[in-house]
Amino acid sequence: MALVSFFFGTPGYTYVKPCGNPLPRVAQGQNLPSKGAGRFFHSDEFEFLDKAATVTEDDLSERKNPWRLCTITQVEEAKCVLKMLPVWLCTIIYSVVFTQMASLFVEQGDVMHSYIGKFHLPAASMSAFDICSVLICTGIYRQILVPFAGRLSGNPKGLTELQRMGIGLIIGMLAMLAAGATEIERLKNVVDGHKVSSLSIFWQIPQYVLVGASEVFMYVGQLEFFNGQAPDGIKSFGSSLCMASISLGNYVSSMLVNMVMKITAKGDKPGWIPDDLNTGHMDRFYFLLAVLTAFDFLIYLFCAKWYKPINIDDSQNGIEMEKQGDDVLAKV
């Protein structure tokens, strides 16, 4: 059904021919067309970059070199990327939290009672509760939270993208606390000589539901933020930041597990996450992630407060000035 739907929708898709490379555009940058883009207002952050748009006598006498002289548009695009990077770095820890759903959550479920009568429920299938949580929370957010928050704040979106990402971090931290509490209870119900705890696998539902709820706020808000704040000339770069966050989150998760095992598994100590989870303390690792997420949230608050959205003149006059501005070098 998905394939048929895809083929039916393909003819109606509008293809926009890509042009240029976003990385050199930010680094020096290239004169790329910006369809529908307004004129950038000058921003006060990273003022040292303004030198790139300063015309010197050498620039007037020599042939234009894009690595020596840029337009205001190109300078402001570089500033936009630099301003987004601190916010982006704060999202990596959330990706570490999200990664646990496909790794340690499954290992935890494997050593819990997972039978309904004679039917064995695979631990990995518990992610269905995450999917259900995403569907339900999306509906609640759109139908209830957005109108309510919109009336309070006057923002038609209800919450800004930065606010949504912050809420996502908080819920992600709660998911780790719930996972740690479940692990403590699981260890209490381990019978000597048995590898599997007598605690039902359905005790994992809260942590899966919380991860799903955090996705609605973090990943959707993150995608809208980087797409909305990236200038038209480097939209693909803004989108790639979201994927890079998830990728780095997986690497950081593996690094944390290895570091924790090297530090905690010394001598006769099995460590926090040994092969036999009944002899370890995976709950402490979950709580460690909760602490890291809380610390990351505090840094995020500072970055979100410091961040100023891009300021573009979308008026027709601004568009016309932008077209001329790419050919006229600004003297700052």
TORVOLUM-747848 format. One record per residue (C-alpha): residue number from 1; residue in one letter; x, y, z. Coordinates in Angstrom, 2 decimals, decimal comma. Layout:
# residues N
+-----+------+---------+---------+---------+
! pos ! code !       x !       y !       z !
+-----+------+---------+---------+---------+
! NUM !    A !       X !       Y !       Z !
...
+-----+------+---------+---------+---------+
This chain:
# residues 332
+-----+------+---------+---------+---------+
! pos ! code !       x !       y !       z !
+-----+------+---------+---------+---------+
!   1 !    M !    0,00 !    0,00 !    0,00 !
!   2 !    A !    2,85 !    2,38 !    0,84 !
!   3 !    L !    4,55 !    1,60 !   -2,48 !
!   4 !    V !    1,35 !    2,22 !   -4,47 !
!   5 !    S !    0,79 !    5,47 !   -2,61 !
!   6 !    F !    4,38 !    6,49 !   -3,35 !
!   7 !    F !    4,00 !    5,93 !   -7,08 !
!   8 !    F !    0,70 !    7,83 !   -7,17 !
!   9 !    G !    2,24 !   10,80 !   -5,39 !
!  10 !    T !    5,50 !   10,92 !   -7,32 !
!  11 !    P !    4,17 !   12,67 !  -10,47 !
!  12 !    G !    2,81 !   15,55 !   -8,40 !
!  13 !    Y !    6,09 !   16,18 !   -6,61 !
!  14 !    T !    7,87 !   19,44 !   -7,47 !
!  15 !    Y !   11,56 !   18,99 !   -8,09 !
!  16 !    V !   13,87 !   21,89 !   -7,27 !
!  17 !    K !   17,20 !   21,61 !   -9,04 !
!  18 !    P !   20,02 !   21,80 !   -6,47 !
!  19 !    C !   22,86 !   24,23 !   -7,07 !
!  20 !    G !   26,13 !   24,87 !   -5,33 !
!  21 !    N !   27,63 !   23,46 !   -2,15 !
!  22 !    P !   26,44 !   24,72 !    1,26 !
!  23 !    L !   29,80 !   24,19 !    2,96 !
!  24 !    P !   31,87 !   26,50 !    0,72 !
!  25 !    R !   28,93 !   28,93 !    0,75 !
!  26 !    V !   29,28 !   29,26 !    4,51 !
!  27 !    A !   33,06 !   29,09 !    4,51 !
!  28 !    Q !   33,71 !   31,85 !    1,94 !
!  29 !    G !   30,83 !   31,80 !    0,38 !
!  30 !    Q !   29,51 !   31,22 !   -3,14 !
!  31 !    N !   27,07 !   33,44 !   -4,99 !
!  32 !    L !   24,08 !   31,12 !   -5,11 !
!  33 !    P !   20,56 !   32,17 !   -6,01 !
!  34 !    S !   18,21 !   32,45 !   -3,03 !
!  35 !    K !   14,68 !   32,01 !   -4,38 !
!  36 !    G !   12,19 !   33,97 !   -2,35 !
!  37 !    A !   14,80 !   34,87 !    0,23 !
!  38 !    G !   14,49 !   38,20 !    1,95 !
!  39 !    R !   17,28 !   40,58 !    2,83 !
!  40 !    F !   19,28 !   39,75 !    5,95 !
!  41 !    F !   19,42 !   42,42 !    8,60 !
!  42 !    H !   22,81 !   42,86 !   10,22 !
!  43 !    S !   23,19 !   40,92 !   13,49 !
!  44 !    D !   25,42 !   41,83 !   16,42 !
!  45 !    E !   26,68 !   38,31 !   17,17 !
!  46 !    F !   30,12 !   37,20 !   15,92 !
!  47 !    E !   30,97 !   40,74 !   14,77 !
!  48 !    F !   34,50 !   39,63 !   13,85 !
!  49 !    L !   33,00 !   37,93 !   10,79 !
!  50 !    D !   31,90 !   41,32 !    9,46 !
!  51 !    K !   35,48 !   41,85 !    8,30 !
!  52 !    A !   34,78 !   39,37 !    5,52 !
!  53 !    A !   32,40 !   41,91 !    3,93 !
!  54 !    T !   34,69 !   44,91 !    4,40 !
!  55 !    V !   36,01 !   46,40 !    1,17 !
!  56 !    T !   39,68 !   47,34 !    1,18 !
!  57 !    E !   41,75 !   49,14 !   -1,43 !
!  58 !    D !   43,25 !   45,82 !   -2,51 !
!  59 !    D !   39,77 !   44,42 !   -3,13 !
!  60 !    L !   38,92 !   47,36 !   -5,39 !
!  61 !    S !   42,09 !   47,03 !   -7,43 !
!  62 !    E !   42,12 !   43,24 !   -7,72 !
!  63 !    R !   39,70 !   40,76 !   -9,22 !
!  64 !    K !   37,01 !   39,71 !   -6,76 !
!  65 !    N !   38,17 !   36,72 !   -4,68 !
!  66 !    P !   35,31 !   34,96 !   -2,81 !
!  67 !    W !   37,79 !   33,75 !   -0,20 !
!  68 !    R !   38,76 !   37,36 !    0,60 !
!  69 !    L !   35,54 !   39,30 !    0,18 !
!  70 !    C !   31,90 !   38,24 !    0,74 !
!  71 !    T !   28,49 !   39,85 !    0,68 !
!  72 !    I !   26,51 !   40,62 !    3,83 !
!  73 !    T !   24,18 !   37,73 !    2,95 !
!  74 !    Q !   27,05 !   35,25 !    3,03 !
!  75 !    V !   28,38 !   36,65 !    6,31 !
!  76 !    E !   24,96 !   36,46 !    7,94 !
!  77 !    E !   24,51 !   32,87 !    6,72 !
!  78 !    A !   27,79 !   31,92 !    8,40 !
!  79 !    K !   26,58 !   33,62 !   11,58 !
!  80 !    C !   23,32 !   31,64 !   11,43 !
!  81 !    V !   25,22 !   28,36 !   11,35 !
!  82 !    L !   27,53 !   29,36 !   14,20 !
!  83 !    K !   24,55 !   30,45 !   16,33 !
!  84 !    M !   22,79 !   27,12 !   15,77 !
!  85 !    L !   25,79 !   24,96 !   16,71 !
!  86 !    P !   25,53 !   25,39 !   20,54 !
!  87 !    V !   21,84 !   24,40 !   20,41 !
!  88 !    W !   22,71 !   21,47 !   18,15 !
!  89 !    L !   25,42 !   20,21 !   20,52 !
!  90 !    C !   22,86 !   20,13 !   23,35 !
!  91 !    T !   20,66 !   17,74 !   21,33 !
!  92 !    I !   23,33 !   15,01 !   21,17 !
!  93 !    I !   22,72 !   13,89 !   24,77 !
!  94 !    Y !   19,04 !   13,44 !   23,99 !
!  95 !    S !   20,01 !   11,15 !   21,09 !
!  96 !    V !   22,02 !    9,12 !   23,61 !
!  97 !    V !   18,84 !    8,74 !   25,68 !
!  98 !    F !   16,81 !    7,78 !   22,61 !
!  99 !    T !   19,41 !    5,16 !   21,61 !
! 100 !    Q !   18,83 !    3,21 !   24,83 !
! 101 !    M !   15,40 !    2,17 !   23,54 !
! 102 !    A !   17,04 !   -0,02 !   20,88 !
! 103 !    S !   19,90 !   -1,25 !   23,08 !
! 104 !    L !   19,77 !   -1,43 !   26,88 !
! 105 !    F !   15,96 !   -1,39 !   27,05 !
! 106 !    V !   15,92 !   -4,57 !   24,97 !
! 107 !    E !   18,63 !   -6,21 !   27,09 !
! 108 !    Q !   16,69 !   -5,28 !   30,21 !
! 109 !    G !   13,49 !   -6,77 !   28,79 !
! 110 !    D !   15,28 !  -10,01 !   27,89 !
! 111 !    V !   15,85 !  -10,76 !   31,56 !
! 112 !    M !   12,29 !  -10,00 !   32,68 !
! 113 !    H !    9,20 !  -12,19 !   32,75 !
! 114 !    S !    7,84 !  -11,84 !   29,21 !
! 115 !    Y !    5,15 !  -14,52 !   28,96 !
! 116 !    I !    1,44 !  -13,96 !   28,54 !
! 117 !    G !    0,15 !  -17,42 !   29,27 !
! 118 !    K !    2,22 !  -19,61 !   26,93 !
! 119 !    F !    2,94 !  -16,78 !   24,48 !
! 120 !    H !    6,44 !  -15,29 !   24,67 !
! 121 !    L !    6,57 !  -11,55 !   24,07 !
! 122 !    P !    9,89 !  -10,56 !   22,43 !
! 123 !    A !   11,61 !   -7,76 !   24,33 !
! 124 !    A !   12,20 !   -5,74 !   21,14 !
! 125 !    S !    8,46 !   -5,65 !   20,44 !
! 126 !    M !    7,98 !   -3,38 !   23,46 !
! 127 !    S !    8,95 !   -0,50 !   21,15 !
! 128 !    A !    5,33 !   -0,69 !   19,96 !
! 129 !    F !    4,48 !    1,29 !   23,10 !
! 130 !    D !    6,86 !    3,99 !   21,90 !
! 131 !    I !    5,03 !    4,16 !   18,57 !
! 132 !    C !    1,64 !    4,32 !   20,27 !
! 133 !    S !    2,95 !    7,03 !   22,58 !
! 134 !    V !    4,13 !    9,11 !   19,61 !
! 135 !    L !    0,74 !    8,83 !   17,92 !
! 136 !    I !   -1,24 !    9,67 !   21,06 !
! 137 !    C !    1,06 !   12,50 !   22,20 !
! 138 !    T !    1,07 !   14,04 !   18,73 !
! 139 !    G !   -2,73 !   14,21 !   18,82 !
! 140 !    I !   -2,75 !   15,62 !   22,34 !
! 141 !    Y !   -0,15 !   18,20 !   21,40 !
! 142 !    R !   -1,93 !   19,36 !   18,24 !
! 143 !    Q !   -5,48 !   19,30 !   19,54 !
! 144 !    I !   -5,07 !   20,34 !   23,18 !
! 145 !    L !   -1,64 !   21,75 !   24,04 !
! 146 !    V !   -1,17 !   24,01 !   20,99 !
! 147 !    P !   -4,53 !   25,85 !   21,37 !
! 148 !    F !   -4,09 !   26,15 !   25,14 !
! 149 !    A !   -0,49 !   27,37 !   24,98 !
! 150 !    G !   -1,41 !   29,63 !   22,06 !
! 151 !    R !   -4,03 !   31,43 !   24,16 !
! 152 !    L !   -1,53 !   31,94 !   26,98 !
! 153 !    S !    1,46 !   33,02 !   24,89 !
! 154 !    G !   -0,20 !   34,56 !   21,85 !
! 155 !    N !    1,96 !   32,34 !   19,64 !
! 156 !    P !   -0,18 !   30,50 !   17,03 !
! 157 !    K !    2,26 !   27,58 !   17,20 !
! 158 !    G !    1,62 !   27,22 !   20,91 !
! 159 !    L !    5,25 !   26,64 !   21,80 !
! 160 !    T !    8,38 !   27,78 !   20,04 !
! 161 !    E !   10,75 !   25,17 !   18,62 !
! 162 !    L !   13,29 !   25,92 !   21,35 !
! 163 !    Q !   10,66 !   25,43 !   24,06 !
! 164 !    R !    9,59 !   22,12 !   22,54 !
! 165 !    M !   13,18 !   20,88 !   22,46 !
! 166 !    G !   13,65 !   21,84 !   26,10 !
! 167 !    I !   10,51 !   19,94 !   27,10 !
! 168 !    G !   11,80 !   16,97 !   25,11 !
! 169 !    L !   15,01 !   16,98 !   27,16 !
! 170 !    I !   13,06 !   17,02 !   30,43 !
! 171 !    I !   10,82 !   14,11 !   29,38 !
! 172 !    G !   13,89 !   12,19 !   28,15 !
! 173 !    M !   15,43 !   12,62 !   31,60 !
! 174 !    L !   12,23 !   11,28 !   33,20 !
! 175 !    A !   12,42 !    8,26 !   30,87 !
! 176 !    M !   15,88 !    7,42 !   32,23 !
! 177 !    L !   14,65 !    7,79 !   35,81 !
! 178 !    A !   11,75 !    5,44 !   35,03 !
! 179 !    A !   14,13 !    2,92 !   33,43 !
! 180 !    G !   16,40 !    3,08 !   36,48 !
! 181 !    A !   13,47 !    2,55 !   38,86 !
! 182 !    T !   12,32 !   -0,45 !   36,80 !
! 183 !    E !   15,82 !   -1,95 !   36,94 !
! 184 !    I !   15,96 !   -1,57 !   40,73 !
! 185 !    E !   12,62 !   -3,36 !   41,03 !
! 186 !    R !   13,76 !   -6,04 !   38,56 !
! 187 !    L !   16,87 !   -6,81 !   40,61 !
! 188 !    K !   14,72 !   -7,18 !   43,74 !
! 189 !    N !   12,70 !   -9,90 !   42,01 !
! 190 !    V !   15,63 !  -12,01 !   40,83 !
! 191 !    V !   15,48 !  -15,50 !   42,28 !
! 192 !    D !   18,80 !  -17,20 !   43,01 !
! 193 !    G !   19,79 !  -19,54 !   40,22 !
! 194 !    H !   17,40 !  -17,93 !   37,72 !
! 195 !    K !   18,65 !  -15,65 !   34,97 !
! 196 !    V !   15,23 !  -14,11 !   34,34 !
! 197 !    S !   13,55 !  -11,91 !   36,94 !
! 198 !    S !    9,98 !  -12,65 !   37,97 !
! 199 !    L !    9,09 !   -8,99 !   37,32 !
! 200 !    S !    6,77 !   -8,56 !   34,33 !
! 201 !    I !    8,20 !   -6,94 !   31,20 !
! 202 !    F !    5,21 !   -4,60 !   31,19 !
! 203 !    W !    6,97 !   -2,62 !   33,91 !
! 204 !    Q !    8,96 !   -1,17 !   31,01 !
! 205 !    I !    5,88 !    0,55 !   29,53 !
! 206 !    P !    6,45 !    3,91 !   31,35 !
! 207 !    Q !    9,98 !    4,31 !   30,03 !
! 208 !    Y !    8,92 !    3,51 !   26,44 !
! 209 !    V !    5,93 !    5,86 !   26,69 !
! 210 !    L !    8,12 !    8,68 !   28,04 !
! 211 !    V !   10,67 !    8,23 !   25,26 !
! 212 !    G !    7,84 !    8,40 !   22,71 !
! 213 !    A !    6,47 !   11,57 !   24,29 !
! 214 !    S !    9,91 !   13,15 !   24,28 !
! 215 !    E !   10,27 !   12,39 !   20,55 !
! 216 !    V !    7,18 !   14,45 !   19,77 !
! 217 !    F !    8,76 !   17,47 !   21,41 !
! 218 !    M !   12,46 !   17,02 !   20,67 !
! 219 !    Y !   12,79 !   15,54 !   17,17 !
! 220 !    V !    9,86 !   17,40 !   15,61 !
! 221 !    G !   10,93 !   20,65 !   17,26 !
! 222 !    Q !   14,54 !   20,03 !   16,27 !
! 223 !    L !   13,67 !   19,44 !   12,62 !
! 224 !    E !   11,45 !   22,54 !   12,47 !
! 225 !    F !   14,09 !   24,63 !   14,22 !
! 226 !    F !   17,03 !   23,78 !   11,97 !
! 227 !    N !   14,92 !   23,91 !    8,80 !
! 228 !    G !   13,30 !   27,19 !    9,79 !
! 229 !    Q !   16,45 !   28,94 !   10,99 !
! 230 !    A !   18,74 !   27,80 !    8,18 !
! 231 !    P !   18,85 !   30,37 !    5,35 !
! 232 !    D !   17,42 !   29,32 !    1,98 !
! 233 !    G !   20,89 !   28,88 !    0,49 !
! 234 !    I !   21,88 !   26,24 !    3,07 !
! 235 !    K !   18,59 !   24,50 !    3,90 !
! 236 !    S !   20,14 !   21,08 !    3,27 !
! 237 !    F !   22,87 !   21,87 !    5,81 !
! 238 !    G !   20,23 !   22,66 !    8,45 !
! 239 !    S !   18,44 !   19,37 !    7,80 !
! 240 !    S !   21,68 !   17,42 !    7,98 !
! 241 !    L !   22,31 !   18,70 !   11,51 !
! 242 !    C !   19,31 !   16,68 !   12,74 !
! 243 !    M !   20,68 !   13,45 !   11,27 !
! 244 !    A !   24,17 !   14,23 !   12,56 !
! 245 !    S !   22,77 !   14,60 !   16,08 !
! 246 !    I !   21,24 !   11,11 !   15,97 !
! 247 !    S !   24,43 !    9,64 !   14,53 !
! 248 !    L !   26,68 !   11,21 !   17,14 !
! 249 !    G !   24,24 !   10,14 !   19,86 !
! 250 !    N !   24,84 !    6,51 !   18,92 !
! 251 !    Y !   28,61 !    6,98 !   19,03 !
! 252 !    V !   28,49 !    8,79 !   22,36 !
! 253 !    S !   26,26 !    6,06 !   23,80 !
! 254 !    S !   28,77 !    3,36 !   22,83 !
! 255 !    M !   31,60 !    5,48 !   24,23 !
! 256 !    L !   29,78 !    5,96 !   27,54 !
! 257 !    V !   29,08 !    2,24 !   27,91 !
! 258 !    N !   32,74 !    1,39 !   27,26 !
! 259 !    M !   33,96 !    4,07 !   29,66 !
! 260 !    V !   31,56 !    3,01 !   32,40 !
! 261 !    M !   32,58 !   -0,65 !   32,06 !
! 262 !    K !   36,30 !    0,17 !   32,17 !
! 263 !    I !   35,84 !    2,30 !   35,28 !
! 264 !    T !   33,39 !    0,07 !   37,19 !
! 265 !    A !   34,65 !   -3,41 !   36,19 !
! 266 !    K !   37,85 !   -3,61 !   38,22 !
! 267 !    G !   39,19 !   -6,61 !   40,06 !
! 268 !    D !   36,36 !   -8,95 !   40,99 !
! 269 !    K !   33,69 !   -6,33 !   40,35 !
! 270 !    P !   31,48 !   -7,22 !   37,36 !
! 271 !    G !   30,77 !   -3,58 !   36,54 !
! 272 !    W !   27,46 !   -1,82 !   35,96 !
! 273 !    I !   26,59 !   -3,51 !   32,66 !
! 274 !    P !   28,08 !   -7,04 !   32,68 !
! 275 !    D !   27,01 !   -9,96 !   30,48 !
! 276 !    D !   24,90 !  -11,21 !   33,39 !
! 277 !    L !   22,77 !   -8,17 !   34,20 !
! 278 !    N !   21,65 !   -9,74 !   37,47 !
! 279 !    T !   25,16 !   -9,20 !   38,88 !
! 280 !    G !   25,40 !   -5,61 !   37,64 !
! 281 !    H !   23,79 !   -2,25 !   38,29 !
! 282 !    M !   22,37 !   -1,03 !   35,01 !
! 283 !    D !   20,10 !    1,23 !   37,05 !
! 284 !    R !   23,15 !    3,34 !   37,92 !
! 285 !    F !   23,92 !    3,81 !   34,23 !
! 286 !    Y !   20,34 !    4,98 !   33,63 !
! 287 !    F !   20,63 !    7,43 !   36,52 !
! 288 !    L !   23,97 !    8,62 !   35,12 !
! 289 !    L !   22,25 !    9,42 !   31,83 !
! 290 !    A !   19,51 !   11,24 !   33,73 !
! 291 !    V !   22,12 !   13,38 !   35,49 !
! 292 !    L !   23,92 !   14,11 !   32,20 !
! 293 !    T !   20,59 !   15,06 !   30,60 !
! 294 !    A !   19,76 !   17,38 !   33,50 !
! 295 !    F !   23,18 !   19,04 !   33,20 !
! 296 !    D !   22,73 !   19,28 !   29,44 !
! 297 !    F !   19,33 !   20,90 !   29,98 !
! 298 !    L !   20,89 !   23,64 !   32,10 !
! 299 !    I !   23,41 !   24,37 !   29,35 !
! 300 !    Y !   20,59 !   24,26 !   26,82 !
! 301 !    L !   18,64 !   26,89 !   28,76 !
! 302 !    F !   21,60 !   29,24 !   28,52 !
! 303 !    C !   22,07 !   28,55 !   24,78 !
! 304 !    A !   18,35 !   28,93 !   24,02 !
! 305 !    K !   18,18 !   32,22 !   25,92 !
! 306 !    W !   21,28 !   33,51 !   24,11 !
! 307 !    Y !   20,04 !   32,46 !   20,67 !
! 308 !    K !   18,42 !   35,14 !   18,52 !
! 309 !    P !   16,36 !   34,02 !   15,48 !
! 310 !    I !   17,45 !   35,11 !   12,03 !
! 311 !    N !   16,04 !   38,47 !   11,02 !
! 312 !    I !   14,97 !   38,65 !    7,39 !
! 313 !    D !   13,03 !   41,35 !    5,54 !
! 314 !    D !   10,48 !   39,34 !    3,53 !
! 315 !    S !    8,92 !   42,40 !    1,91 !
! 316 !    Q !    9,05 !   42,88 !   -1,86 !
! 317 !    N !   11,47 !   45,74 !   -1,32 !
! 318 !    G !   13,66 !   43,48 !    0,74 !
! 319 !    I !   13,65 !   40,81 !   -1,98 !
! 320 !    E !   14,69 !   43,33 !   -4,60 !
! 321 !    M !   17,45 !   44,64 !   -2,36 !
! 322 !    E !   18,65 !   41,08 !   -1,77 !
! 323 !    K !   18,98 !   40,50 !   -5,51 !
! 324 !    Q !   21,07 !   43,62 !   -5,80 !
! 325 !    G !   22,94 !   42,97 !   -2,57 !
! 326 !    D !   24,52 !   39,77 !   -3,84 !
! 327 !    D !   26,27 !   41,85 !   -6,52 !
! 328 !    V !   27,09 !   44,87 !   -4,39 !
! 329 !    L !   29,77 !   44,43 !   -1,74 !
! 330 !    A !   28,88 !   46,05 !    1,58 !
! 331 !    K !   31,29 !   48,26 !    3,43 !
! 332 !    V !   30,89 !   47,77 !    7,20 !
+-----+------+---------+---------+---------+
